[in-house]
């Protein structure tokens, strides 16, 4: 069984948008806004688009804004960096900058690797 928060992150990383209703329907997960907050705190740039229903009530649609810095079809990762493992991703520090590393490997033949600069990188050069 998978963690719903990890499924939310995977869905957003695959370029799909997500609403609260979809989260409930797909995973019976009622805490989408909490998962989005945790994902944002991990350094991901999640966009919230407020949409109005026909009856006037609003709902949020979430999408991930990703600047893809590296893409590879192997499961090998850079060496000599500092890595902190998280739930479904890693935070990697390379030359003082922090990156979000995501690897999905299905036998490493159909997997992918993504390395994206962390939005709240702690390197003083960004301040």
C-alpha positions as CSV (number, residue, x, y, z in Angstrom):
1,X,0.0,0.0,0.0
2,X,1.3,3.4,-0.9
3,X,1.3,6.6,1.1
4,X,-1.4,9.1,-0.3
5,X,1.0,12.0,0.1
6,X,3.6,10.2,-2.1
7,X,0.9,9.5,-4.7
8,X,0.0,13.2,-4.7
9,X,3.6,14.1,-5.3
10,X,3.9,11.5,-8.1
11,X,0.8,12.8,-9.8
12,X,2.0,16.4,-9.7
13,X,5.5,15.3,-10.9
14,X,3.9,13.6,-13.8
15,X,2.5,17.0,-14.9
16,X,-1.1,16.3,-13.9
17,X,-3.2,18.7,-11.9
18,X,-5.1,17.6,-8.8
19,X,-8.3,18.7,-7.0
20,X,-9.7,17.7,-3.6
21,X,-12.4,15.7,-5.3
22,X,-9.9,13.7,-7.4
23,X,-7.8,13.0,-4.3
24,X,-10.9,11.5,-2.5
25,X,-11.9,9.5,-5.6
26,X,-8.4,8.1,-6.4
27,X,-7.1,7.4,-2.9
28,X,-9.9,8.2,-0.4
29,X,-7.6,10.9,0.8
30,X,-9.4,13.9,2.5
31,X,-6.2,15.8,3.5
32,X,-5.0,17.1,0.1
33,X,-4.3,20.6,1.3
34,X,-2.2,19.2,4.1
35,X,-0.2,17.1,1.6
36,X,0.2,20.2,-0.7
37,X,1.5,22.2,2.3
38,X,4.1,19.5,3.1
39,X,5.2,19.3,-0.5
40,X,5.6,23.0,-0.6
41,X,7.6,22.9,2.7
42,X,9.9,20.4,1.0
43,X,10.7,23.0,-1.6
44,X,8.4,22.2,-4.5
45,X,6.6,25.1,-6.2
46,X,2.9,24.1,-6.2
47,X,0.5,26.5,-8.0
48,X,-3.0,26.9,-6.7
49,X,-5.7,27.9,-9.2
50,X,-9.1,28.8,-7.7
51,X,-11.9,27.7,-10.0
52,X,-15.6,28.6,-9.6
53,X,-18.3,26.0,-9.9
54,X,-21.6,26.8,-11.8
55,X,-23.2,27.5,-8.4
56,X,-20.5,30.0,-7.5
57,X,-18.6,28.0,-4.9
58,X,-14.8,27.8,-5.4
59,X,-12.4,24.9,-5.3
60,X,-8.7,24.6,-5.7
61,X,-6.7,22.9,-8.5
62,X,-3.1,22.2,-7.8
63,X,-0.3,21.9,-10.3
64,X,3.5,21.6,-9.9
65,X,5.7,24.2,-11.5
66,X,8.9,22.3,-12.4
67,X,12.1,23.6,-13.9
68,X,13.6,20.3,-15.0
69,X,17.4,20.5,-14.7
70,X,18.3,16.9,-15.5
71,X,16.6,13.9,-17.0
72,X,18.0,10.5,-17.5
73,X,16.7,7.0,-18.0
74,X,19.1,5.3,-15.7
75,X,18.9,4.8,-12.0
76,X,22.4,6.0,-11.3
77,X,22.8,9.3,-9.3
78,X,25.6,11.8,-8.9
79,X,28.3,10.8,-6.4
80,X,30.1,13.0,-3.8
81,X,27.0,15.0,-2.7
82,X,25.1,15.2,0.6
83,X,21.8,13.4,0.4
84,X,18.8,13.4,2.9
85,X,16.2,10.8,2.2
86,X,12.6,11.9,2.5
87,X,9.3,10.1,1.8
88,X,9.3,9.5,-2.0
89,X,12.2,11.9,-2.8
90,X,15.6,13.1,-1.6
91,X,17.1,16.5,-0.9
92,X,20.6,16.6,-2.5
93,X,23.2,19.3,-1.8
94,X,25.6,19.8,-4.7
95,X,28.1,22.7,-4.5
96,X,26.1,24.3,-1.7
97,X,22.8,24.3,-3.6
98,X,19.9,22.1,-2.7
99,X,18.0,20.0,-5.3
100,X,15.0,17.7,-5.1
101,X,15.8,14.3,-6.5
102,X,13.1,11.9,-7.6
103,X,13.7,8.5,-9.0
104,X,11.0,6.1,-10.2
105,X,12.4,2.9,-11.4
106,X,10.5,-0.1,-12.6
107,X,13.4,-2.5,-13.0
108,X,15.4,0.6,-14.2
109,X,14.2,0.0,-17.8
110,X,11.1,2.2,-17.7
111,X,12.1,4.5,-14.8
112,X,13.1,8.1,-14.8
113,X,15.3,10.4,-12.8
114,X,14.6,14.1,-12.1
115,X,16.9,16.6,-10.4
116,X,15.2,20.0,-9.8
117,X,16.6,23.1,-7.9
118,X,14.8,23.4,-4.6
119,X,12.6,26.5,-4.4
120,X,13.7,27.3,-0.8
121,X,17.3,26.5,-1.3
122,X,19.4,27.6,1.8
123,X,22.4,28.6,-0.2
124,X,23.1,32.3,0.7
125,X,23.8,33.1,-2.9
126,X,20.0,33.1,-3.5
127,X,19.2,35.6,-0.8
